[in-house]
Amino acid sequence: MINFVLIAVCIIAGMIFKSTKTIHPDAHKGINTWVLYLALPAVSFKYLPKVQWSLEMLFPILSTVLIAVGSWILVLFYSRIKNYSRRSRSTMELASGYSNTSFIGFPLIAAFYGEQYLSIAIICDQTMFLMLSTMGIITALKGGSKSGKISSIFILKRLFTFPPFLGCISALILSQFFNLDFAEPLFDKLAATVAPLALFSVGLQLKFNGWRKLIPQISTSMLYKLILAPLCVLVLALVFDIKEDIAKISIFEAAMPTVITSSIIAEQFRLNTKLINLIIGISILVGFVTTGIWFEIIEFLF
């Protein structure tokens, strides 16, 4: 329950501070810098060294990749039909293909299934984070480019200078050679700042004026994120007869709302922050209902 209260408090606080002009208009940029350069890399160092990799964990990985690729395909065709700009298309891809697998996903899994299943959820979360740091950044780069075309060298340069991606790679490599347990309290403290600061940043940027014009983009993104994405993972699990526990958690994580970090990436690469922040805010509210429905569907089928 405390996580749900925190969501409301942080977003509303950001909206109030902005509307009353008690904070600098560009304050969210400084907050985003903290999240990108310190908090998100700490998340990788906190979780990745503890992941127990095995063949059966391939399904959570594949399901997370499937969601991102599915978003790319759906938004590609939808944007062509609607004749959307590359910037709008990239914003929708970023909002549709990456789930809030940790801040919302972890407590919901603990509440619905039990904390013992978080080991599977962590696989989904870290795979999502890796996808966001790679495929998501490439998407954002193309959307932020005026021509929509950028060289491979430029993509690699931005990718290998993107702090969360460097955090993932460093955590994977260093944990193989060094015991990082001594720094775990530090990682815990830094990682704990991701959710409240990212949500506060969303609140600072959230604007509801003109939202009616964005209904087609918002509804399409949420339709995929909250319904079609988990449905794809469900079908995949049934087809390949995946073990119950792994299938349940993978599907449930796929049903989570849009990841908060997508807003920070959108702002950094000059995408449509208004659209993505609306999708994040609304998907969180609607997601509390749809995840409950998905829980019932999953329990019935598995």
C-alpha positions as CSV (number, residue, x, y, z in Angstrom):
1,M,0.0,0.0,0.0
2,I,2.8,2.4,0.8
3,N,4.1,2.3,-2.8
4,F,0.7,3.4,-4.1
5,V,0.5,6.2,-1.6
6,L,4.1,7.2,-2.6
7,I,3.0,7.4,-6.3
8,A,0.2,9.8,-5.5
9,V,2.2,11.9,-3.2
10,C,5.2,12.3,-5.5
11,I,3.2,13.1,-8.7
12,I,0.8,15.5,-6.9
13,A,3.7,17.2,-5.1
14,G,5.4,17.8,-8.5
15,M,2.1,19.2,-10.0
16,I,1.5,21.5,-7.0
17,F,5.1,22.8,-6.9
18,K,5.0,23.6,-10.6
19,S,1.5,25.2,-10.6
20,T,2.4,27.4,-7.6
21,K,5.8,28.3,-9.1
22,T,7.7,27.4,-5.9
23,I,10.3,25.5,-8.0
24,H,12.4,26.5,-11.0
25,P,10.7,25.6,-14.3
26,D,13.7,23.4,-15.3
27,A,14.1,21.7,-11.9
28,H,13.1,18.4,-13.4
29,K,16.4,18.4,-15.5
30,G,18.5,18.4,-12.4
31,I,16.4,15.6,-10.9
32,N,16.7,13.6,-14.1
33,T,20.4,14.0,-14.0
34,W,20.6,12.4,-10.5
35,V,18.4,9.5,-11.6
36,L,20.3,8.8,-14.8
37,Y,23.9,9.2,-13.4
38,L,23.6,7.8,-9.9
39,A,20.3,6.1,-9.0
40,L,19.7,3.9,-12.1
41,P,23.3,2.5,-12.3
42,A,22.9,1.7,-8.6
43,V,19.8,-0.4,-9.5
44,S,22.0,-2.6,-11.7
45,F,24.6,-3.0,-9.1
46,K,21.9,-3.9,-6.5
47,Y,20.1,-6.6,-8.5
48,L,22.2,-8.0,-11.4
49,P,25.0,-9.7,-9.3
50,K,22.2,-11.6,-7.4
51,V,20.4,-13.0,-10.5
52,Q,20.6,-16.8,-10.8
53,W,20.9,-17.3,-14.5
54,S,19.5,-20.6,-15.9
55,L,17.8,-22.1,-19.0
56,E,14.4,-21.8,-17.4
57,M,14.9,-18.1,-17.0
58,L,15.1,-17.6,-20.7
59,F,11.3,-17.2,-20.9
60,P,11.2,-14.0,-18.8
61,I,14.0,-12.7,-20.9
62,L,12.3,-13.6,-24.2
63,S,9.0,-12.3,-23.1
64,T,10.5,-8.9,-22.2
65,V,12.2,-8.7,-25.5
66,L,9.0,-9.7,-27.3
67,I,7.1,-6.8,-25.6
68,A,9.6,-4.2,-26.9
69,V,9.8,-5.6,-30.4
70,G,6.0,-5.9,-30.5
71,S,5.7,-2.3,-29.5
72,W,8.0,-1.3,-32.3
73,I,6.0,-3.3,-34.9
74,L,2.6,-2.0,-33.8
75,V,3.6,1.6,-33.5
76,L,5.4,1.5,-36.9
77,F,2.2,0.5,-38.7
78,Y,0.0,2.7,-36.6
79,S,2.2,5.7,-37.2
80,R,2.2,5.1,-40.9
81,I,-1.6,4.9,-41.0
82,K,-1.9,8.1,-38.9
83,N,1.0,9.8,-40.7
84,Y,2.7,10.7,-37.4
85,S,6.1,12.3,-37.2
86,R,9.2,10.3,-36.3
87,R,9.2,12.1,-33.0
88,S,5.7,11.0,-32.1
89,R,6.4,7.5,-33.2
90,S,9.5,7.2,-31.0
91,T,7.6,8.6,-28.1
92,M,4.9,6.0,-28.5
93,E,7.4,3.2,-28.8
94,L,9.1,4.3,-25.7
95,A,5.8,4.5,-23.8
96,S,4.4,1.2,-25.0
97,G,7.4,-1.2,-25.0
98,Y,8.8,-1.0,-21.5
99,S,7.0,-2.0,-18.3
100,N,7.2,-0.7,-14.7
101,T,8.5,-4.1,-13.6
102,S,10.1,-3.0,-10.3
103,F,8.5,0.0,-8.5
104,I,4.9,-1.2,-9.3
105,G,5.7,-4.8,-10.4
106,F,7.6,-6.0,-7.3
107,P,5.0,-4.9,-4.7
108,L,2.1,-6.2,-6.7
109,I,3.8,-9.6,-7.2
110,A,4.6,-9.8,-3.5
111,A,0.9,-9.0,-2.7
112,F,-0.7,-11.3,-5.3
113,Y,1.8,-14.2,-5.4
114,G,4.4,-13.8,-2.6
115,E,7.9,-12.5,-2.2
116,Q,9.5,-15.8,-3.2
117,Y,8.5,-15.1,-6.8
118,L,10.6,-11.8,-6.9
119,S,13.6,-13.8,-8.2
120,I,11.7,-14.3,-11.5
121,A,10.5,-10.7,-11.4
122,I,14.1,-9.4,-11.1
123,I,14.9,-11.2,-14.4
124,C,12.1,-9.4,-16.1
125,D,13.1,-6.1,-14.6
126,Q,16.8,-6.3,-15.5
127,T,16.0,-7.5,-19.0
128,M,13.6,-4.6,-19.4
129,F,16.2,-2.2,-18.2
130,L,18.8,-3.6,-20.6
131,M,16.3,-3.3,-23.5
132,L,15.4,0.3,-22.4
133,S,19.1,1.1,-22.3
134,T,19.8,-0.2,-25.8
135,M,16.7,-0.5,-28.0
136,G,14.9,2.3,-26.1
137,I,17.9,4.7,-26.5
138,I,18.2,4.0,-30.2
139,T,14.5,4.7,-30.6
140,A,14.8,8.0,-28.6
141,L,17.9,9.0,-30.7
142,K,16.1,8.5,-34.0
143,G,13.0,10.4,-32.7
144,G,15.1,13.3,-31.5
145,S,16.9,13.6,-34.8
146,K,15.4,16.0,-37.3
147,S,16.0,13.6,-40.2
148,G,15.2,10.5,-38.2
149,K,18.4,9.0,-39.5
150,I,21.6,8.7,-37.5
151,S,24.8,6.9,-38.1
152,S,25.8,3.7,-36.3
153,I,28.9,5.3,-34.9
154,F,26.7,8.1,-33.3
155,I,24.3,5.5,-31.9
156,L,27.2,3.5,-30.3
157,K,28.7,6.7,-29.0
158,R,25.5,7.7,-27.3
159,L,24.8,4.2,-26.1
160,F,28.2,3.8,-24.5
161,T,28.0,7.2,-22.8
162,F,24.5,6.5,-21.4
163,P,25.0,6.0,-17.6
164,P,22.3,3.3,-17.0
165,F,23.7,1.2,-19.9
166,L,27.2,1.6,-18.5
167,G,25.9,0.6,-15.1
168,C,24.4,-2.6,-16.5
169,I,27.5,-3.6,-18.3
170,S,29.8,-2.7,-15.3
171,A,27.6,-4.6,-12.8
172,L,27.6,-7.7,-15.0
173,I,31.4,-7.6,-15.5
174,L,32.6,-6.5,-12.1
175,S,30.4,-8.9,-10.2
176,Q,32.2,-11.8,-11.9
177,F,35.5,-10.7,-10.5
178,F,34.7,-8.9,-7.2
179,N,32.4,-9.4,-4.3
180,L,30.4,-6.2,-4.2
181,D,28.5,-7.0,-1.0
182,F,30.4,-4.4,1.0
183,A,28.8,-1.6,-1.2
184,E,25.3,-3.0,-1.0
185,P,24.1,-0.5,1.6
186,L,25.2,2.3,-0.7
187,F,23.4,0.8,-3.7
188,D,20.3,0.3,-1.7
189,K,20.2,3.9,-0.7
190,L,20.8,5.2,-4.2
191,A,18.4,2.8,-5.9
192,A,15.7,3.8,-3.4
193,T,15.7,7.4,-4.9
194,V,14.7,6.2,-8.4
195,A,10.9,5.9,-7.8
196,P,10.2,9.1,-5.7
197,L,12.4,11.4,-7.8
198,A,11.3,10.0,-11.1
199,L,7.6,10.3,-10.1
200,F,8.2,13.8,-8.8
201,S,9.9,14.7,-12.1
202,V,6.8,13.3,-14.0
203,G,4.6,15.5,-11.8
204,L,6.6,18.6,-12.6
205,Q,6.2,18.0,-16.3
206,L,2.6,16.7,-16.3
207,K,0.2,19.0,-18.2
208,F,-3.4,18.1,-18.9
209,N,-4.2,21.0,-21.3
210,G,-4.7,19.7,-24.8
211,W,-5.0,16.0,-23.7
212,R,-8.0,15.5,-25.9
213,K,-5.9,15.8,-29.0
214,L,-3.6,13.1,-27.7
215,I,-6.4,10.5,-26.9
216,P,-5.6,8.4,-30.0
217,Q,-1.9,8.0,-29.1
218,I,-2.6,7.6,-25.4
219,S,-5.3,4.9,-25.9
220,T,-3.3,3.0,-28.5
221,S,-0.2,2.9,-26.3
222,M,-2.2,1.8,-23.3
223,L,-4.1,-0.8,-25.3
224,Y,-0.8,-2.4,-26.2
225,K,0.9,-2.0,-22.8
226,L,-1.9,-3.1,-20.5
227,I,-3.7,-5.7,-22.7
228,L,-2.0,-6.8,-25.9
229,A,1.5,-7.2,-24.5
230,P,0.6,-9.5,-21.6
231,L,-1.8,-11.3,-24.0
232,C,1.2,-12.0,-26.4
233,V,3.3,-13.4,-23.5
234,L,0.3,-15.5,-22.3
235,V,-0.1,-17.1,-25.8
236,L,3.6,-17.7,-25.9
237,A,3.6,-19.4,-22.5
238,L,0.7,-21.7,-23.5
239,V,2.2,-22.6,-26.9
240,F,5.6,-23.6,-25.3
241,D,4.0,-25.1,-22.2
242,I,6.1,-23.0,-19.8
243,K,6.4,-23.9,-16.2
244,E,3.6,-22.4,-14.1
245,D,5.5,-20.1,-11.8
246,I,7.7,-18.6,-14.6
247,A,4.7,-18.2,-16.9
248,K,2.6,-16.5,-14.2
249,I,5.2,-13.9,-13.2
250,S,6.3,-13.2,-16.8
251,I,2.7,-12.5,-17.9
252,F,1.9,-10.5,-14.8
253,E,5.1,-8.3,-15.3
254,A,4.1,-7.8,-18.9
255,A,0.8,-6.3,-17.7
256,M,2.5,-3.5,-15.7
257,P,2.1,0.2,-16.8
258,T,4.7,2.2,-18.5
259,V,8.1,2.5,-16.8
260,I,8.7,5.9,-15.2
261,T,12.2,6.2,-16.6
262,S,10.9,6.5,-20.1
263,S,9.9,10.1,-19.2
264,I,13.5,11.0,-18.3
265,I,14.8,9.5,-21.5
266,A,12.1,11.3,-23.5
267,E,13.1,14.6,-21.9
268,Q,16.8,14.0,-22.5
269,F,16.4,13.2,-26.2
270,R,13.8,15.9,-26.8
271,L,10.8,13.7,-27.5
272,N,7.1,14.5,-26.7
273,T,7.4,14.6,-22.9
274,K,3.8,15.8,-22.5
275,L,2.5,12.7,-24.3
276,I,4.7,10.2,-22.5
277,N,4.0,11.8,-19.1
278,L,0.2,11.5,-19.7
279,I,0.6,7.9,-20.7
280,I,2.7,7.1,-17.6
281,G,0.2,8.8,-15.2
282,I,-2.9,7.4,-16.8
283,S,-1.5,3.9,-17.3
284,I,-0.5,3.7,-13.6
285,L,-4.1,4.5,-12.5
286,V,-5.7,2.1,-15.1
287,G,-3.0,-0.5,-14.5
288,F,-4.1,-1.0,-10.9
289,V,-7.5,-2.3,-12.3
290,T,-6.1,-4.2,-15.3
291,T,-3.4,-6.1,-13.3
292,G,-6.2,-7.3,-11.0
293,I,-8.1,-8.6,-14.0
294,W,-4.9,-10.3,-15.4
295,F,-4.3,-12.0,-12.1
296,E,-7.7,-13.7,-12.3
297,I,-7.1,-14.7,-15.9
298,I,-3.7,-16.1,-15.1
299,E,-5.0,-18.1,-12.1
300,F,-7.8,-19.5,-14.2
301,L,-5.5,-20.7,-17.0
302,F,-2.6,-21.8,-14.9
